[in-house]
Structures are given as structure tokens and as C-alpha cells.
Amino acid sequence: MLHNPAVPTLLVTGCNGQVGFELRRSLAPLGNVVALDRSTCDLTRPDTLLRVVREYRPDVIVNPAAYTAVDKAETEAELAFAINGTAVGILAEEAKALGSLLVHYSTDYVFDGTKDGAYVETDEVNPQSVYGKSKLAGEQAIAATGAQALILRTCWVAGAHGGNFAKTMLRLGKERDCLRVIADQLGAPTTASLIADVTAQILARHWLGGERQAFASGLYHLAAAGETTWHGYATEVLQYAMARGLELKANPERIEAIPATAYPLPAPRPSNSRLDTTRLRDTFGIHLPDWKQGVHFLLDQILP
């Protein structure tokens, strides 16, 4: 395949996922974006990964593709590790061979959630679920290759494209008179569009637009500013939707706060998913808006 060396090539996996869909938009001004879905880039097939990367020889490999069925992973560990661990290591090895940058997304699930404050990048990891362990395996696989990589840990991701908590709350709010939502888990709802825009800004300023040898590769936390609970998140969603004129059976006052123990799930969730983003801000000069701003933007996209 012929390439224009003056135009960078950015290869994006999982282009139909929440983050992948937004990356197609945010990365478009930076160069030739090769957006691949599962049919053209299957992370369970190493031969496919190698063929695709070697065909396009990208300047940047952006990997939002992941196994994200948190509860299902408890009984599909082999598949979760194949996608979230093994495939990530292959992408890192190929990036190193090409002298390219790998951008990869990880999760708050690598922590056990017992810390009092927000997690920093150097805090001890202790995943409690198969999903969390598989995502940690991906981080470790990248580190083992020595490739230049940008690993962005995020939390509570929601996008206008695809299913998410906000859409679920809107649906249930129209169907039910009362909702019961967990109120003892902390985090920051982070939109897929914010993740994609931050990725594009870092690449434009510091990789494609700067000296690559001085690029501050490594692990960073990326999450919206502020914090809330799932109950607080649900309340904000319904309040904003009603202000926009959406008719709901359950108003915000009809959301019952419940403990996580009242809603048992196969995979344990961290009770604390707060991520300290100081390193990202200081290194790349990134401003991260409050989570409510992102949720409002998200709702403006999905509300009728």
C-alpha cells in the first residue's frame, strides 16, 4: 500500500466502540485515520493484528478495543485475557518495531478501591475481578516490550454511541416510578468524547507536532474533574433530562440510595474509582472539565 510520508497514519482498533467512535472524529484532522472494527482487526487473532499493522505501518496505534463485559469475564477469563492482555502485547511489540507510539486505555478496575483518596499512578494495583486482572495484564505486557506507549487509565466511561449508564437511567426513568441506585461507590463519569479529545490534543502537540524522542511516554490517569456516586450520577441525569423537557415517571426525588451489597453482581466493583489526574495535567497542559459538564454534553447529544 502506498503512503504519503508527509501525512501521519493513525490506526484505530475497535472503531465502533464508545471511545473508538469518538476517536474517528477527534483524530481526523491529524492525518490518515485507518479505523478498523472487529471484522477487519480481530484482537483474538494474532495473525490478523500482525497483518494489519504491517500493512499500514502506522505512526500511531490507538487501541480502544477491549473486552469490557465485566461480569461475563468471570466465566470467560481466557477470552478477556486474550483481548485485554495478549493482543495488547502484540500491538506494543509491533509499535516498537516500527518506532511508532501505542496509545492504550486502561481502567480503575486495576485497583481494589480501598484507598481513602484518589488513586495516583504509582499506587499499588490489586484488581479484584477477572476484567481488572486482564486489563492489568495489558499494562504489564506493554511495559515488558519497552515500546513507547501512552497508557491512559480512565473510569465510568459513557459515550453518545453505544450503551451506558446514562442511557439506562433515562430508559428506566421513563419505565418505572422509582429507581434504586448504588450510593456507596465513588468515581467521576468521563465521556468518550473527552477521552478522544484529550488523546488527539496530546498527539497533536507532543508526538506528531513535537520531538518524538522526548515524548513523555508512560502511564497517566484520565478522568473528568470532581466526583460523585452512581446515585448522584443518576440524579444529575434525570434532573437535566427533565429540565430539557423529557417526561419521566421517576423524578430525581424517586431515586432510592442503596448500598452495593443490595445489588450483588458476579464481578466486584471498586468502591473508590477516583483517579488523580495531576500527572496528566502537569505533563501535557491538559484541562479536564467537571464531570457534570461532560454529562450535560452527552445528554444534549442523546436526548430527543
C-alpha positions as CSV (number, residue, x, y, z in Angstrom):
1,M,0.0,0.0,0.0
2,L,1.3,3.5,-0.9
3,H,1.7,6.1,1.8
4,N,2.4,9.8,1.8
5,P,5.3,10.1,4.3
6,A,4.3,13.7,5.0
7,V,0.9,12.6,6.3
8,P,0.9,10.6,9.5
9,T,-1.1,7.4,9.6
10,L,-3.1,6.7,12.8
11,L,-4.5,3.2,13.1
12,V,-7.5,2.9,15.4
13,T,-8.9,-0.5,16.6
14,G,-12.4,-1.0,17.9
15,C,-13.7,1.9,15.9
16,N,-17.4,1.2,16.7
17,G,-17.0,1.2,20.4
18,Q,-17.8,4.2,22.6
19,V,-14.2,5.6,22.6
20,G,-13.3,4.3,19.2
21,F,-16.3,6.0,17.6
22,E,-15.2,9.4,19.1
23,L,-11.6,8.9,18.1
24,R,-12.6,8.7,14.4
25,R,-13.8,12.3,14.8
26,S,-11.0,13.7,17.1
27,L,-8.1,12.2,15.2
28,A,-9.3,13.0,11.7
29,P,-7.5,16.4,11.5
30,L,-4.2,14.8,12.5
31,G,-3.6,12.6,9.5
32,N,-4.8,9.5,7.7
33,V,-7.0,7.6,10.2
34,V,-7.4,3.9,9.5
35,A,-10.4,3.0,11.6
36,L,-10.9,-0.8,12.0
37,D,-13.6,-2.8,13.6
38,R,-13.7,-6.4,14.8
39,S,-14.3,-7.7,11.3
40,T,-11.1,-6.2,10.0
41,C,-9.0,-6.3,13.1
42,D,-9.9,-9.1,15.5
43,L,-7.9,-8.9,18.7
44,T,-8.4,-12.6,19.3
45,R,-6.4,-13.4,16.2
46,P,-2.7,-12.5,16.4
47,D,-2.2,-13.2,12.7
48,T,-4.8,-10.5,11.9
49,L,-3.1,-8.0,14.1
50,L,0.3,-8.6,12.6
51,R,-1.0,-8.4,9.1
52,V,-2.9,-5.2,9.6
53,V,-0.2,-3.3,11.4
54,R,2.5,-4.4,9.0
55,E,0.3,-3.4,6.0
56,Y,-0.4,0.2,7.2
57,R,2.8,0.8,9.1
58,P,1.1,3.5,11.3
59,D,2.9,6.3,13.1
60,V,0.4,5.8,15.9
61,I,-1.5,2.8,17.0
62,V,-4.6,3.8,19.1
63,N,-6.2,0.8,20.9
64,P,-9.6,1.5,22.5
65,A,-10.7,-2.1,21.6
66,A,-11.2,-4.2,24.7
67,Y,-13.2,-6.9,26.3
68,T,-15.5,-4.9,28.6
69,A,-18.2,-7.3,29.7
70,V,-17.1,-7.0,33.3
71,D,-19.5,-9.7,34.8
72,K,-19.3,-12.1,31.8
73,A,-15.5,-12.0,32.1
74,E,-15.8,-14.0,35.3
75,T,-16.7,-17.0,33.2
76,E,-14.8,-16.0,30.0
77,A,-11.4,-15.4,31.5
78,E,-9.5,-16.8,28.6
79,L,-11.2,-14.6,26.1
80,A,-10.8,-11.5,28.3
81,F,-7.0,-12.1,28.7
82,A,-6.6,-12.8,25.0
83,I,-8.1,-9.4,24.1
84,N,-7.1,-7.2,27.0
85,G,-3.6,-8.8,27.6
86,T,-2.1,-10.9,24.8
87,A,-3.3,-8.7,21.9
88,V,-2.1,-5.6,23.6
89,G,1.4,-7.1,24.0
90,I,1.4,-7.9,20.3
91,L,0.4,-4.3,19.4
92,A,3.2,-3.0,21.6
93,E,5.8,-5.2,20.0
94,E,4.7,-4.1,16.6
95,A,4.8,-0.4,17.7
96,K,8.3,-0.8,19.0
97,A,9.5,-2.5,15.7
98,L,8.0,0.4,13.7
99,G,9.2,3.2,16.0
100,S,5.6,4.1,16.5
101,L,3.6,5.2,19.5
102,L,1.0,2.9,21.1
103,V,-1.9,4.6,22.8
104,H,-3.8,2.2,25.1
105,Y,-6.7,2.7,27.5
106,S,-6.9,1.0,30.9
107,T,-9.2,1.2,33.9
108,D,-9.8,2.0,37.5
109,Y,-10.6,-1.8,38.0
110,V,-6.8,-2.4,38.3
111,F,-7.3,-1.1,41.9
112,D,-9.2,-2.7,44.7
113,G,-11.0,0.5,45.6
114,T,-10.0,0.6,49.3
115,K,-7.9,3.8,49.3
116,D,-9.4,6.8,51.0
117,G,-8.3,9.4,48.5
118,A,-7.9,9.5,44.7
119,Y,-5.5,7.0,43.2
120,V,-2.2,8.1,41.7
121,E,-0.3,6.2,39.0
122,T,2.2,4.8,41.4
123,D,-0.3,3.3,43.8
124,E,-0.3,-0.4,44.3
125,V,-2.5,-2.3,41.9
126,N,-4.8,-5.1,43.2
127,P,-7.5,-6.0,40.8
128,Q,-10.4,-7.9,42.3
129,S,-12.2,-9.1,39.1
130,V,-11.1,-11.1,36.0
131,Y,-11.7,-8.0,33.9
132,G,-9.4,-5.9,36.1
133,K,-6.8,-8.6,36.1
134,S,-6.9,-8.8,32.3
135,K,-6.6,-5.0,31.9
136,L,-3.6,-5.0,34.2
137,A,-2.1,-7.8,32.1
138,G,-2.3,-5.4,29.1
139,E,-0.5,-2.7,31.0
140,Q,2.2,-5.2,32.0
141,A,2.5,-6.5,28.5
142,I,3.2,-3.1,27.2
143,A,5.8,-2.4,29.8
144,A,7.6,-5.7,29.1
145,T,8.2,-4.7,25.4
146,G,9.8,-1.3,26.2
147,A,7.7,0.3,23.4
148,Q,6.9,4.0,23.5
149,A,3.4,4.0,24.8
150,L,0.8,6.2,26.3
151,I,-1.4,4.3,28.8
152,L,-4.5,6.2,29.9
153,R,-6.4,4.8,32.8
154,T,-10.0,6.1,33.0
155,C,-13.2,5.3,34.7
156,W,-17.0,5.4,34.4
157,V,-16.9,5.9,30.6
158,A,-20.0,6.9,28.7
159,G,-20.5,7.9,25.1
160,A,-23.4,9.0,22.9
161,H,-22.6,6.0,20.7
162,G,-23.3,2.7,22.4
163,G,-24.9,1.6,25.7
164,N,-24.0,3.2,29.0
165,F,-25.3,4.1,32.5
166,A,-26.8,7.4,31.5
167,K,-28.9,5.9,28.7
168,T,-30.0,3.1,31.1
169,M,-31.2,5.7,33.7
170,L,-33.1,7.6,31.0
171,R,-34.8,4.4,29.9
172,L,-35.7,3.2,33.4
173,G,-36.8,6.7,34.4
174,K,-39.4,6.5,31.7
175,E,-40.5,3.0,32.6
176,R,-40.5,3.0,36.4
177,D,-41.9,5.1,39.2
178,C,-38.9,4.5,41.4
179,L,-35.3,3.7,40.8
180,R,-32.8,2.1,43.2
181,V,-29.1,3.2,42.6
182,I,-25.9,2.4,44.4
183,A,-24.7,5.3,46.6
184,D,-21.5,4.0,48.2
185,Q,-19.2,3.8,45.2
186,L,-17.3,6.9,44.2
187,G,-16.0,7.9,40.8
188,A,-16.2,10.5,38.0
189,P,-18.3,10.0,34.9
190,T,-15.9,10.5,32.0
191,T,-17.3,10.9,28.5
192,A,-15.8,9.1,25.5
193,S,-15.6,12.4,23.7
194,L,-13.4,13.9,26.4
195,I,-11.1,10.8,26.3
196,A,-10.9,11.1,22.5
197,D,-10.3,14.9,22.5
198,V,-7.5,14.6,25.2
199,T,-5.9,11.8,23.1
200,A,-5.9,14.0,20.0
201,Q,-4.5,17.0,21.8
202,I,-1.6,15.1,23.3
203,L,-0.8,13.5,19.9
204,A,-1.0,16.8,18.0
205,R,1.1,18.8,20.5
206,H,3.6,16.2,21.8
207,W,4.0,13.4,19.3
208,L,3.1,14.4,15.8
209,G,3.9,18.0,16.4
210,G,7.0,17.7,18.6
211,E,10.2,15.8,19.1
212,R,9.3,12.2,19.4
213,Q,12.4,11.2,21.2
214,A,11.4,13.5,24.1
215,F,7.8,12.3,24.3
216,A,6.8,11.7,27.9
217,S,5.5,8.2,27.4
218,G,4.1,6.2,30.3
219,L,1.1,5.8,32.5
220,Y,-1.4,8.6,33.1
221,H,-4.8,8.9,34.8
222,L,-7.5,10.5,32.6
223,A,-10.9,11.2,34.2
224,A,-13.3,14.2,34.4
225,A,-12.8,16.5,37.4
226,G,-14.9,16.2,40.6
227,E,-16.5,13.1,42.0
228,T,-19.9,11.6,42.6
229,T,-21.7,8.3,43.3
230,W,-23.8,6.3,40.9
231,H,-26.8,7.7,42.8
232,G,-25.5,11.3,42.3
233,Y,-24.9,10.5,38.7
234,A,-28.4,9.2,38.1
235,T,-29.9,12.2,39.9
236,E,-28.0,14.6,37.6
237,V,-29.1,12.7,34.5
238,L,-32.8,12.8,35.4
239,Q,-32.7,16.4,36.6
240,Y,-31.0,17.6,33.4
241,A,-33.4,15.5,31.2
242,M,-36.4,16.9,32.9
243,A,-35.1,20.4,32.5
244,R,-34.8,19.6,28.8
245,G,-38.5,18.7,28.8
246,L,-38.3,14.9,28.9
247,E,-41.3,13.3,30.5
248,L,-40.3,10.7,33.2
249,K,-42.2,8.5,35.6
250,A,-39.4,8.6,38.1
251,N,-38.3,12.1,39.1
252,P,-34.9,12.7,40.8
253,E,-36.5,12.5,44.2
254,R,-37.7,9.0,43.5
255,I,-34.2,7.6,43.2
256,E,-33.5,5.4,46.3
257,A,-29.9,5.3,47.5
258,I,-28.8,1.7,48.2
259,P,-25.5,0.1,49.2
260,A,-23.6,-2.1,46.7
261,T,-24.4,-5.1,48.9
262,A,-28.1,-4.7,48.0
263,Y,-27.2,-5.2,44.3
264,P,-24.8,-8.1,44.1
265,L,-23.0,-8.7,40.8
266,P,-20.7,-11.6,39.7
267,A,-17.7,-9.2,39.4
268,P,-16.8,-6.9,42.4
269,R,-16.6,-3.2,41.6
270,P,-14.1,-0.8,43.3
271,S,-15.9,1.2,45.9
272,N,-13.4,4.0,45.1
273,S,-12.7,4.7,41.5
274,R,-11.4,8.2,41.9
275,L,-8.3,8.9,39.8
276,D,-5.8,11.7,40.5
277,T,-5.1,13.4,37.1
278,T,-2.3,15.8,38.3
279,R,0.4,14.0,36.3
280,L,-1.6,14.3,33.0
281,R,-2.3,18.0,33.6
282,D,1.2,18.9,34.6
283,T,2.9,16.9,31.8
284,F,0.7,17.8,28.9
285,G,-1.1,21.0,30.0
286,I,-4.5,19.4,29.8
287,H,-7.6,21.0,31.4
288,L,-10.1,18.4,32.5
289,P,-13.7,19.8,33.0
290,D,-16.1,18.9,35.7
291,W,-18.0,15.6,35.2
292,K,-21.3,17.4,35.1
293,Q,-20.3,19.4,32.1
294,G,-19.4,16.2,30.2
295,V,-22.7,14.5,31.3
296,H,-24.7,17.5,30.1
297,F,-22.9,17.5,26.7
298,L,-23.6,13.8,26.5
299,L,-27.3,14.2,27.3
300,D,-27.6,17.0,24.7
301,Q,-26.5,14.5,22.1
302,I,-28.8,11.7,23.1
303,L,-32.0,13.4,24.2
304,P,-34.7,14.0,21.6
